[in-house]
Amino acid sequence: MIQTVLQKRNAWMLATAATMVLAACGPKNVSKTTGQGYNNPKWGGFADVKYRGQETGPGLVLIEGGAFTMGSTEYDLLHNNDNTERTVTVNSFYMDETEVSNKQYREYVYWLMNTYVSYPEVYQKALPDTLCWRRSLGFNEPFVEYYFRHPSYKDYPVVGVNWKQASEFATWRTDRVNEMILDREGVVKFDITTDRADDNNFNSRAYLANQFDFVNKSKRSPLRDFSKKKKKDQKRYKANMEDGILLPDYRLPTEAEWEYASQNNISDVNFNNIDQKKIYGWNDYTVRIKDQKENDRGKIRLNAMVGKGDLGGIAGGSLNDGGFVPTGVFSYWPNAYGLYNMEGNVAEWTMDVYRPLTLEDFEEFMPFRGNVFKTLVLDQYGAIVDKDSLGRLIYRDVTEAENVGRRNYKKADYMGFKDELNYNSGEMTYEYGVTSLINNKARVYKGASWSDRLYYASPGTRRFLEEQLSQSNLGFRCAMIRIGSPVGNGKKKYNKLPTSGIDKKTKQRR
């Protein structure tokens, strides 16, 4: 009898302890707002997906954002006074580890040629201007003929590409990468031999807006619709933004992002301070390696013009940089971020519109000049108008009438914001009859090239060129915003509260 009572008491104590543990832990995947369950058909099936963080897109490396001093780090030899120093902050972002190569760009124009069969002008407009190599008193015809197409140069940076062409390449790349991800994850099974023809090619924005028609061939989609009660009916074949599968847009880097990555301050931070002022992206004031412990002592760090008429060095010995024209995109040494040729090889386009006083005007966080705010074109019923002939959604500039009551912006075009100049037929004029080369089509490009003096290897130097022009010493690389944790996936999170001074029971600060 006594043993039976003890057994019952022990069982009651175990049950009570188990109940207390469950109560302390609480049910998993339950809303802290309503107490109702996520991913539960009983409560409507609101989905709370498991998300491990933004994956690194092909060719990209993560650049952890932060504050830095943007602007000139040496004497302004040209006296342009357009790169005054200012402290700004950029968000974490991704950037191509190398310049876009001829092979990568040929892949792009090949796709255009085979997709837009009814619109051959799209392919023609995307081709680089190989005639950019020609000089009045120089024999560069071999580069006109061979540089873009010959396999000897396939891993060399593409040149002769204007700003608009570079931006279109980035847009195309976004769609192709997201197309690959959907196929890889089993959401959609693509067959590019049949699933791309004129406007029936995959476009990320059209897909998210349910404007992309496709016949799903996948049998292993990991997506589920939890609003359906039967598990066999829950399989879903359409990814949404909330699923976190698709990557953000590839694009050109902003001037601030490019300069931040080129300064390469990550290796110089000590107690939240940058201890030294650098001219280049490395910790030295010369372009040659001086450390005697390295086998590369005396070698030049970049592909640029070392002296008057000296673009590569003297034959029969150790050449200066070995690059009479651009060299391979993986040449020389990467910086601490893992980026190659940020200082030399070819100069690179950025997104920004050029203004001499931009560094005095722009925002302290994510500075950029060039915003033109747009919105989707909708019909009278608020539905999205059909896609254009290339399979893309149609956008228009926002109007002041639809932004009444807003304080952060009113109109669409902010390229000329804070300008003290007057517009006249699309050009800015200082006075009657006097025009300027600086207008809303002038885009900033950064860095030195194989044909530039070392002055331009300093990250703070700035130049500009009309967006429809191209040069034999000007290329580009792509960037992408980092969404979520600024330090990457699975790393230390800096935004968590310290445990000291926190009551362990109430989770409140004492």
Sequence and secondary structure as in RCSB ss.txt:
>XXXX:A:sequence
MIQTVLQKRNAWMLATAATMVLAACGPKNVSKTTGQGYNNPKWGGFADVKYRGQETGPGLVLIEGGAFTMGSTEY
DLLHNNDNTERTVTVNSFYMDETEVSNKQYREYVYWLMNTYVSYPEVYQKALPDTLCWRRSLGFNEPFVEYYFRH
PSYKDYPVVGVNWKQASEFATWRTDRVNEMILDREGVVKFDITTDRADDNNFNSRAYLANQFDFVNKSKRSPLRD
FSKKKKKDQKRYKANMEDGILLPDYRLPTEAEWEYASQNNISDVNFNNIDQKKIYGWNDYTVRIKDQKENDRGKI
RLNAMVGKGDLGGIAGGSLNDGGFVPTGVFSYWPNAYGLYNMEGNVAEWTMDVYRPLTLEDFEEFMPFRGNVFKT
LVLDQYGAIVDKDSLGRLIYRDVTEAENVGRRNYKKADYMGFKDELNYNSGEMTYEYGVTSLINNKARVYKGASW
SDRLYYASPGTRRFLEEQLSQSNLGFRCAMIRIGSPVGNGKKKYNKLPTSGIDKKTKQRR
>XXXX:A:secstr
 HHHHHHHHHHHHHHHHHHHHHHHH  SSB TTT  BTT GGGT             TTEEEE  EEEEES SS 
 TT       EEEEE  EEEESS  BHHHHHHHHHHHHHH TT HHHHHHHS  GGGG BTTB  HHHHHHTTTS
GGGTTSB  S  HHHHHHHHHHHHHHHHHHHHHHTTS    TTTS STT S  HHHHHTT        S   EE 
TTSSSGGG EE    GGGT S    B   HHHHHHHHHTGGGGEETTEE    SSSSSSSSSB   TTSTTTT B
SS SB BTTBSS  TTS  SSS SS   TT S   TTS   SSSSSEEEEEEE  TTHHHHS SBS  S  B EE
E B TTS B    TTS   EEE  SGGGTT SS  SSB TTTT  SEEETTEEEEETTEE S STTEEEEES  T
TSBGGGGSTT  EEEETT   TTEE   EEE  S TT TTS  TTS  STTB TTT  B 
